[in-house]
């Protein structure tokens, strides 16, 4: 197996796919804050959704598993290049702790704009942080063994999660939270919402780490492997989903129309990520990786800008979307004193949102506005490899 990393810092296809899912992710967060649907409503609820709203939400399901999987693959490539196990372990653990800290501070303030932090939402950044810490603890294992461990978790997480039913017992609740989403009151005025339970996402990150060694192959072999894996995963999804035997807590069923029946078939569970969810989304991810291997030119270069600085983009985009939301509220005639921060994102009680075309317009504006910022930061980061703090952002 010939290495393609000698003299190269990055693999373009990874940055392209990572950048693509970061851009798509911004659509979901723009919809959360701007759309006229009631806050907390489920856009994939087939009883109330529309085709456009369903697809707007469904396509963003690709983002989290791709981001987590590629984080694992990138961790392998970084270790391969440095060949310093103690240093790699130290970096993974410290970066993991840093990501958790960012989640409960910078990210949560960007989501809620609540200076009291009455609601702490633990999502993908914290999940990756915990995954990095776990990966740091098992680095002495063969990457293949780590990857197989991740696959076992993906396959059987649903069974393991079912072994811990809801219970008033604190220990039982903590054990359940390793596999299932949950909420934990802290005092009288604070609530922790765990929407990304650690174990299933560690499984995806470990699988990505085990896959990372395949990125050392030559380009032709990588394309062939990604196409093979994509076809295998998507075929497995179609067969298992059709049988409705195992793999998702919500079986599909015929609906009021053929289109909504297809939606039911596609409507897999993300919280926690089910086997069907992993098969479908990772199958699509591998297809995108295969395509990205041949993608060059201006479009690829633009997408790579976001993919080279994903955490920076993630942190900043929340604040920019919120500033747009505030501008729209001012345009509706609301004053700052009427804003309700916390679970309302700043929306005054009863304030209406905007239809999907406006959501898409705002999303495009946010992505375009962040392009020069991300490009400048990426250039600065590449020009200053001696600045250790840049590795954490």
Rosetta blueprint (number, residue, H / E / L):
1 X L
2 X L
3 X L
4 X L
5 X L
6 X L
7 X L
8 X L
9 X L
10 X L
11 X L
12 X H
13 X H
14 X H
15 X H
16 X H
17 X H
18 X H
19 X H
20 X H
21 X H
22 X H
23 X H
24 X H
25 X H
26 X H
27 X H
28 X H
29 X H
30 X H
31 X H
32 X H
33 X H
34 X H
35 X E
36 X L
37 X L
38 X L
39 X L
40 X L
41 X L
42 X L
43 X L
44 X L
45 X L
46 X L
47 X L
48 X L
49 X L
50 X L
51 X H
52 X H
53 X H
54 X H
55 X H
56 X H
57 X H
58 X H
59 X L
60 X L
61 X H
62 X H
63 X H
64 X H
65 X H
66 X H
67 X H
68 X H
69 X H
70 X H
71 X H
72 X H
73 X H
74 X H
75 X H
76 X H
77 X H
78 X H
79 X H
80 X H
81 X H
82 X H
83 X L
84 X L
85 X H
86 X H
87 X H
88 X H
89 X H
90 X H
91 X H
92 X H
93 X H
94 X H
95 X H
96 X H
97 X H
98 X H
99 X H
100 X H
101 X H
102 X H
103 X H
104 X H
105 X H
106 X H
107 X H
108 X H
109 X H
110 X H
111 X H
112 X H
113 X L
114 X L
115 X L
116 X L
117 X L
118 X L
119 X E
120 X E
121 X E
122 X E
123 X L
124 X H
125 X H
126 X H
127 X H
128 X H
129 X H
130 X H
131 X H
132 X H
133 X H
134 X H
135 X H
136 X H
137 X H
138 X L
139 X L
140 X L
141 X L
142 X L
143 X H
144 X H
145 X H
146 X H
147 X H
148 X H
149 X H
150 X H
151 X H
152 X H
153 X H
154 X H
155 X H
156 X H
157 X H
158 X H
159 X H
160 X H
161 X H
162 X H
163 X L
164 X L
165 X L
166 X L
167 X L
168 X L
169 X L
170 X H
171 X H
172 X H
173 X H
174 X H
175 X H
176 X H
177 X H
178 X L
179 X L
180 X L
181 X L
182 X E
183 X E
184 X E
185 X E
186 X E
187 X L
188 X L
189 X L
190 X E
191 X E
192 X E
193 X E
194 X E
195 X L
196 X L
197 X L
198 X H
199 X H
200 X H
201 X H
202 X H
203 X H
204 X H
205 X H
206 X H
207 X H
208 X H
209 X H
210 X H
211 X H
212 X H
213 X H
214 X H
215 X H
216 X H
217 X L
218 X L
219 X H
220 X H
221 X H
222 X H
223 X H
224 X H
225 X H
226 X H
227 X H
228 X H
229 X H
230 X H
231 X H
232 X H
233 X H
234 X H
235 X H
236 X H
237 X H
238 X H
239 X H
240 X H
241 X H
242 X H
243 X H
244 X L
245 X L
246 X L
247 X L
248 X L
249 X L
250 X L
251 X L
252 X L
253 X L
254 X L
255 X L
256 X L
257 X L
258 X H
259 X H
260 X H
261 X H
262 X H
263 X H
264 X H
265 X H
266 X H
267 X L
268 X L
269 X L
270 X L
271 X L
272 X L
273 X L
274 X L
275 X H
276 X H
277 X H
278 X H
279 X H
280 X H
281 X H
282 X H
283 X H
284 X H
285 X H
286 X H
287 X H
288 X H
289 X H
290 X H
291 X H
292 X H
293 X L
294 X L
295 X L
296 X L
297 X L
298 X H
299 X H
300 X H
301 X H
302 X H
303 X H
304 X H
305 X H
306 X H
307 X H
308 X H
309 X L
310 X H
311 X H
312 X H
313 X H
314 X H
315 X H
316 X H
317 X H
318 X H
319 X H
320 X H
321 X H
322 X H
323 X H
324 X H
325 X H
326 X H
327 X H
328 X H
329 X H
330 X H
331 X H
332 X L
333 X L
334 X L
335 X L
336 X H
337 X H
338 X H
339 X L
340 X E
341 X L
342 X L
343 X L
344 X L
345 X L
346 X E
347 X L
348 X L
349 X L
350 X L
351 X L
352 X L
353 X L
354 X E
355 X L
356 X H
357 X H
358 X H
359 X H
360 X H
361 X H
362 X H
363 X H
364 X H
365 X H
366 X H
367 X H
368 X H
369 X H
370 X H
371 X H
372 X H
373 X H
374 X H
375 X H
376 X H
377 X H
378 X H
379 X H
380 X H
381 X H
382 X H
383 X H
384 X L
385 X L
386 X L
387 X L
388 X H
389 X H
390 X H
391 X H
392 X H
393 X L
